[in-house]
Amino acid sequence: MQNAYNVAHRKDDALIDDLARDGIAYVPFFPLGGFNPLQSSILSDVAERLGRTPMQVALAWLLCRAPNILLIPGTSSVAHLRENVAAAGLELPKDAITALDGIAARDR
Ligand SMILES: NC(=O)c1ccc[n+]([C@@H]2O[C@H](COP(=O)([O-])OP(=O)(O)OC[C@H]3O[C@@H](n4cnc5c(N)ncnc54)[C@H](OP(=O)(O)O)[C@@H]3O)[C@@H](O)[C@H]2O)c1
């Protein structure tokens, strides 16, 4: 299943959990915000604390959100590609996840 989803836009939260229970993969498009790149002071604060970039944190959040999430972040830059691949090795501490969950809560 492919649909728009990222740390700031989480309309598919319940659907993702249902798909995970049924073993169906979910590929979020616009994982970094697409045409409107993600911008959030919370994201920037967490990234600074972990010594990573905001986009790496946004990707790491998606990877830890559910086991059925697969990522294909779009980029035309080799540097960004390397940065994005490295995000797969980033484990977010619990307090960082709690803070990041607050980004979408502001929208609700
Ligand atoms: N099914 C659908 O309807 C649908 C719709 C849209 C997209 N998609 C698919 O979803 C995937 C991702 O979508 P997308 O590429 O539109 O959105 P995206 O991955 O959220 O955003 C891509 C944008 O993020 C920038 N970016 C990537 N890595 C970055 C980094 N490390 N730091 C800063 N900026 C970074 C890119 O710029 P640079 O080029 O400068 O890195 C590009 O402008 C693609 O596979 C696409 O085909 C599917």
The ligand as a MOL file (V3000), in Angstrom:
LIG
                    3D

  0  0  0     0  0            999 V3000
M  V30 BEGIN CTAB
M  V30 COUNTS 48 52 0 0 0
M  V30 BEGIN ATOM
M  V30 1 N 1.9470 6.8460 -5.1870 0
M  V30 2 C 1.9290 8.1460 -5.3730 0
M  V30 3 O 0.9320 8.7590 -5.6920 0
M  V30 4 C 3.2100 8.9170 -5.1330 0
M  V30 5 C 3.1740 10.3130 -5.0770 0
M  V30 6 C 4.3530 10.9960 -4.8100 0
M  V30 7 C 5.5310 10.2810 -4.6260 0
M  V30 8 N 5.5420 8.9370 -4.7010 0 CHG=1
M  V30 9 C 6.7970 8.1870 -4.4780 0
M  V30 10 O 7.2150 8.3830 -3.1320 0
M  V30 11 C 8.6330 8.4390 -3.0460 0
M  V30 12 C 9.1160 9.7190 -2.3730 0
M  V30 13 O 8.3790 10.8450 -2.8040 0
M  V30 14 P 9.0080 12.2300 -3.0720 0
M  V30 15 O 10.3750 12.0560 -3.6090 0
M  V30 16 O 8.0440 12.9970 -3.8870 0 CHG=-1
M  V30 17 O 8.9930 12.9210 -1.6450 0
M  V30 18 P 10.0450 13.0400 -0.4440 0
M  V30 19 O 10.9630 11.8600 -0.4540 0
M  V30 20 O 9.2470 13.3410 0.7680 0
M  V30 21 O 10.8110 14.3830 -0.7480 0
M  V30 22 C 11.7480 14.5150 -1.7420 0
M  V30 23 C 12.3640 15.9040 -1.5300 0
M  V30 24 O 13.1690 15.8590 -0.3520 0
M  V30 25 C 14.4600 16.3270 -0.6540 0
M  V30 26 N 15.4210 15.5350 0.1270 0
M  V30 27 C 15.6500 14.1940 0.0380 0
M  V30 28 N 16.5910 13.8210 0.9320 0
M  V30 29 C 16.9590 14.9520 1.5830 0
M  V30 30 C 17.9020 15.2080 2.6200 0
M  V30 31 N 18.6330 14.2370 3.1770 0
M  V30 32 N 18.0310 16.4960 3.0620 0
M  V30 33 C 17.2750 17.4820 2.5280 0
M  V30 34 N 16.3770 17.2950 1.5460 0
M  V30 35 C 16.2150 16.0360 1.0740 0
M  V30 36 C 14.6580 16.1390 -2.1290 0
M  V30 37 O 15.5030 17.1530 -2.6260 0
M  V30 38 P 16.9380 16.7790 -3.2650 0
M  V30 39 O 16.6450 16.2150 -4.6160 0
M  V30 40 O 17.6270 18.1020 -3.2760 0
M  V30 41 O 17.5770 15.7680 -2.3340 0
M  V30 42 C 13.2360 16.3230 -2.6810 0
M  V30 43 O 12.9710 17.6900 -2.9180 0
M  V30 44 C 9.1410 8.3150 -4.4690 0
M  V30 45 O 9.5010 6.9690 -4.6530 0
M  V30 46 C 7.9210 8.6940 -5.3270 0
M  V30 47 O 7.9400 8.0500 -6.5760 0
M  V30 48 C 4.3930 8.2370 -4.9320 0
M  V30 END ATOM
M  V30 BEGIN BOND
M  V30 1 1 1 2
M  V30 2 2 2 3
M  V30 3 1 2 4
M  V30 4 1 4 5
M  V30 5 2 4 48
M  V30 6 2 5 6
M  V30 7 1 6 7
M  V30 8 2 7 8
M  V30 9 1 8 9
M  V30 10 1 8 48
M  V30 11 1 9 10
M  V30 12 1 9 46
M  V30 13 1 10 11
M  V30 14 1 11 12
M  V30 15 1 11 44
M  V30 16 1 12 13
M  V30 17 1 13 14
M  V30 18 2 14 15
M  V30 19 1 14 16
M  V30 20 1 14 17
M  V30 21 1 17 18
M  V30 22 2 18 19
M  V30 23 1 18 20
M  V30 24 1 18 21
M  V30 25 1 21 22
M  V30 26 1 22 23
M  V30 27 1 23 24
M  V30 28 1 23 42
M  V30 29 1 24 25
M  V30 30 1 25 26
M  V30 31 1 25 36
M  V30 32 1 26 27
M  V30 33 1 26 35
M  V30 34 2 27 28
M  V30 35 1 28 29
M  V30 36 1 29 30
M  V30 37 2 29 35
M  V30 38 1 30 31
M  V30 39 2 30 32
M  V30 40 1 32 33
M  V30 41 2 33 34
M  V30 42 1 34 35
M  V30 43 1 36 37
M  V30 44 1 36 42
M  V30 45 1 37 38
M  V30 46 2 38 39
M  V30 47 1 38 40
M  V30 48 1 38 41
M  V30 49 1 42 43
M  V30 50 1 44 45
M  V30 51 1 44 46
M  V30 52 1 46 47
M  V30 END BOND
M  V30 END CTAB
M  END
